[in-house]
Amino acid sequence: MLENYLPILIFIAVGLAIGVLPMATGWLLAPSRPDSEKNSPYECGFEAFEDSRMKFDVRYYLVAILFIIFDLEIAFLFPWAVVLQEIGMFGFLSMMLFLGILVIGFIYEWRKGALEWE
């Protein structure tokens, strides 16, 4: 009965090895030379541990949301392109409406200057 669980045990062991061995190798072999640039905040645009009432720039979040929107657009285009023959003209027009709405939103954001970074 226990021999039925051997493939599961092997699968778990291989999964753990694939996840843990590269991290352990990097931790053991990589040089550790921290400096002020490496320890500085990144991707958020402001210090992580300051006063919670400070003003921060919202443009980063606006650009991130725009990226997610247009990334999702591409995620919808690939399956649509694969089944275009089966869904016919209705599917084509539905996607053109979807893309048209996204283009109108993109033009609106562009004209409002949301994509400009000072």
Residue frames as qw, qx, qy, qz and C-alpha x, y, z in Angstrom:
[[0.000, 0.885, 0.466, 0.000, 0.00, 0.00, 0.00],
 [0.299, -0.806, 0.085, 0.504, 2.80, 2.43, 0.81],
 [0.471, -0.064, 0.564, 0.675, 4.39, 1.84, -2.60],
 [0.230, 0.748, 0.558, 0.276, 1.41, 3.73, -4.09],
 [0.175, -0.966, -0.106, 0.156, 2.65, 6.88, -2.35],
 [0.675, -0.276, 0.284, 0.622, 6.23, 6.61, -3.62],
 [0.392, 0.489, 0.385, 0.677, 5.62, 8.66, -6.82],
 [0.193, -0.920, -0.234, -0.248, 4.02, 11.40, -4.72],
 [0.641, -0.683, 0.092, 0.337, 6.97, 11.41, -2.33],
 [0.626, 0.032, 0.353, 0.694, 9.40, 11.59, -5.26],
 [0.179, 0.735, 0.379, 0.533, 7.39, 14.43, -6.81],
 [0.382, -0.917, -0.106, -0.029, 7.46, 16.40, -3.53],
 [0.700, -0.464, 0.211, 0.500, 11.21, 15.78, -3.11],
 [0.516, 0.286, 0.390, 0.707, 12.00, 16.93, -6.66],
 [0.018, -0.861, -0.323, -0.393, 9.76, 20.00, -6.25],
 [0.519, -0.838, 0.006, 0.168, 11.47, 20.96, -3.01],
 [0.694, -0.212, 0.302, 0.619, 14.90, 20.41, -4.57],
 [0.368, 0.542, 0.389, 0.648, 14.01, 22.61, -7.55],
 [0.183, -0.908, -0.220, -0.307, 12.77, 25.34, -5.21],
 [0.608, -0.780, 0.082, 0.127, 15.35, 25.19, -2.44],
 [0.812, -0.081, 0.216, 0.536, 18.63, 24.27, -4.15],
 [0.412, 0.606, 0.155, 0.663, 18.96, 27.41, -6.33],
 [0.296, -0.893, -0.018, -0.339, 18.19, 29.66, -3.35],
 [0.790, -0.561, 0.146, 0.200, 20.65, 27.83, -1.12],
 [0.752, 0.196, 0.195, 0.599, 23.31, 27.94, -3.84],
 [0.178, 0.773, 0.108, 0.599, 22.83, 31.68, -4.28],
 [0.516, -0.836, 0.033, -0.185, 22.91, 32.28, -0.54],
 [0.845, -0.389, 0.190, 0.315, 26.10, 30.25, -0.11],
 [0.699, 0.142, 0.299, 0.634, 28.05, 31.38, -3.18],
 [0.208, 0.838, 0.246, 0.440, 26.91, 34.95, -3.82],
 [0.392, 0.094, -0.332, 0.853, 29.06, 37.79, -2.50],
 [0.248, -0.821, -0.511, 0.055, 27.37, 39.95, 0.09],
 [0.376, -0.042, -0.041, 0.925, 28.42, 43.57, -0.39],
 [0.010, 0.825, 0.564, 0.027, 25.47, 45.78, 0.54],
 [0.271, -0.008, -0.028, 0.962, 25.72, 49.51, -0.04],
 [0.223, 0.391, 0.355, -0.819, 23.34, 52.45, 0.09],
 [0.422, 0.249, -0.457, -0.743, 22.18, 51.97, -3.52],
 [0.372, -0.058, -0.912, -0.160, 21.34, 48.32, -3.04],
 [0.156, -0.364, -0.794, 0.462, 19.46, 49.00, 0.18],
 [0.190, 0.159, 0.029, -0.968, 17.54, 51.99, -1.17],
 [0.557, 0.395, 0.608, -0.404, 13.79, 51.68, -1.85],
 [0.019, 0.161, -0.688, -0.708, 12.78, 50.77, -5.36],
 [0.096, -0.327, -0.850, -0.403, 9.60, 50.41, -7.41],
 [0.165, -0.732, -0.642, 0.156, 7.47, 52.40, -5.00],
 [0.253, 0.694, 0.136, 0.660, 9.13, 55.80, -5.32],
 [0.291, -0.762, 0.206, -0.540, 9.25, 56.70, -1.63],
 [0.059, 0.358, -0.833, 0.419, 10.81, 55.49, 1.60],
 [0.537, -0.277, -0.768, -0.214, 8.95, 52.51, 3.00],
 [0.525, -0.529, -0.581, 0.327, 9.14, 53.45, 6.68],
 [0.122, 0.180, -0.110, 0.970, 8.33, 57.11, 7.11],
 [0.300, 0.213, 0.452, -0.812, 5.39, 59.10, 8.36],
 [0.285, 0.372, 0.872, 0.145, 2.14, 57.55, 7.11],
 [0.206, 0.836, 0.395, -0.322, 0.66, 61.01, 6.48],
 [0.220, -0.479, 0.409, 0.745, 3.30, 62.06, 3.97],
 [0.640, 0.624, 0.010, -0.448, 2.33, 62.95, 0.42],
 [0.522, -0.208, 0.731, 0.388, 3.43, 60.58, -2.29],
 [0.269, 0.376, -0.474, -0.750, 3.37, 60.60, -6.05],
 [0.727, 0.223, 0.541, -0.360, 0.39, 58.74, -7.45],
 [0.533, 0.625, -0.384, -0.421, 1.77, 58.64, -11.01],
 [0.004, -0.346, 0.938, 0.033, 3.59, 55.39, -10.34],
 [0.417, 0.212, 0.823, -0.323, 0.33, 53.68, -9.46],
 [0.573, 0.620, 0.090, -0.528, -1.40, 55.18, -12.50],
 [0.366, 0.571, -0.669, -0.303, 1.27, 53.81, -14.82],
 [0.152, -0.150, 0.968, -0.134, 1.07, 50.42, -13.08],
 [0.539, 0.394, 0.596, -0.446, -2.71, 50.28, -13.53],
 [0.547, 0.660, -0.212, -0.468, -2.39, 51.26, -17.19],
 [0.143, 0.444, -0.871, -0.153, 0.17, 48.49, -17.68],
 [0.338, 0.083, 0.899, -0.265, -2.17, 45.94, -16.13],
 [0.591, 0.547, 0.286, -0.519, -5.06, 47.08, -18.33],
 [0.531, 0.654, -0.404, -0.356, -3.08, 46.80, -21.55],
 [0.039, -0.340, 0.939, -0.021, -1.45, 43.58, -20.44],
 [0.494, 0.242, 0.754, -0.359, -4.90, 42.07, -19.94],
 [0.590, 0.622, -0.072, -0.511, -5.84, 43.27, -23.40],
 [0.320, 0.512, -0.769, -0.208, -3.08, 41.10, -24.84],
 [0.246, -0.080, 0.932, -0.253, -4.19, 38.19, -22.66],
 [0.607, 0.443, 0.478, -0.455, -7.63, 38.39, -24.31],
 [0.470, 0.658, -0.349, -0.474, -6.23, 38.71, -27.83],
 [0.025, 0.382, -0.911, -0.153, -4.39, 35.38, -27.97],
 [0.357, 0.212, 0.892, -0.178, -7.35, 33.07, -27.22],
 [0.491, 0.663, 0.220, -0.520, -9.54, 35.20, -29.47],
 [0.305, 0.636, -0.559, -0.436, -7.10, 34.82, -32.36],
 [0.150, -0.177, 0.971, 0.053, -6.98, 31.04, -31.89],
 [0.290, 0.410, 0.853, -0.145, -10.77, 30.58, -32.14],
 [0.202, 0.430, -0.096, -0.875, -11.51, 33.36, -34.62],
 [0.254, 0.048, -0.784, -0.564, -12.63, 30.93, -37.33],
 [0.189, -0.360, -0.910, 0.084, -15.19, 29.29, -35.01],
 [0.024, -0.569, -0.519, 0.637, -16.72, 32.46, -33.54],
 [0.352, 0.609, 0.574, 0.420, -17.13, 34.21, -36.88],
 [0.147, 0.583, 0.147, 0.786, -18.15, 37.81, -37.52],
 [0.522, -0.786, -0.218, -0.250, -19.88, 38.28, -34.14],
 [0.789, -0.445, -0.048, 0.421, -16.64, 37.44, -32.31],
 [0.526, 0.249, 0.140, 0.801, -14.65, 39.69, -34.60],
 [0.086, -0.709, -0.203, -0.669, -16.98, 42.67, -34.06],
 [0.672, -0.715, -0.193, -0.009, -17.08, 42.06, -30.30],
 [0.740, -0.263, 0.007, 0.619, -13.29, 42.18, -30.14],
 [0.318, 0.440, 0.192, 0.818, -13.16, 45.30, -32.30],
 [0.361, -0.805, -0.222, -0.414, -15.61, 46.98, -29.88],
 [0.779, -0.558, -0.097, 0.270, -13.44, 45.89, -26.95],
 [0.640, 0.002, 0.111, 0.760, -10.28, 47.20, -28.61],
 [0.092, 0.663, 0.264, 0.695, -12.05, 50.42, -29.60],
 [0.522, -0.821, -0.175, -0.151, -13.01, 51.11, -25.99],
 [0.768, -0.413, 0.030, 0.488, -9.44, 50.47, -24.89],
 [0.488, 0.297, 0.207, 0.794, -8.05, 52.76, -27.60],
 [0.152, -0.809, -0.238, -0.515, -10.46, 55.53, -26.56],
 [0.676, -0.725, -0.080, 0.102, -9.27, 55.14, -22.96],
 [0.741, -0.120, 0.124, 0.649, -5.65, 55.19, -24.08],
 [0.272, 0.555, 0.232, 0.751, -6.17, 58.37, -26.11],
 [0.395, -0.850, -0.199, -0.287, -7.93, 59.98, -23.14],
 [0.756, -0.557, 0.011, 0.343, -5.03, 59.12, -20.82],
 [0.630, 0.157, 0.198, 0.734, -2.52, 60.38, -23.38],
 [0.076, 0.705, 0.236, 0.665, -4.28, 63.73, -23.82],
 [0.541, -0.821, -0.120, -0.141, -4.64, 64.20, -20.05],
 [0.206, 0.754, -0.535, 0.319, -0.87, 63.73, -19.72],
 [0.845, -0.444, 0.222, -0.199, -1.07, 60.66, -17.52],
 [0.950, 0.140, 0.028, 0.277, 1.78, 59.02, -19.43],
 [0.323, 0.779, -0.260, 0.470, 4.14, 61.97, -19.03],
 [0.781, -0.460, -0.245, 0.346, 6.81, 61.52, -16.39],
 [0.048, 0.974, -0.118, 0.189, 8.48, 64.70, -15.12]]
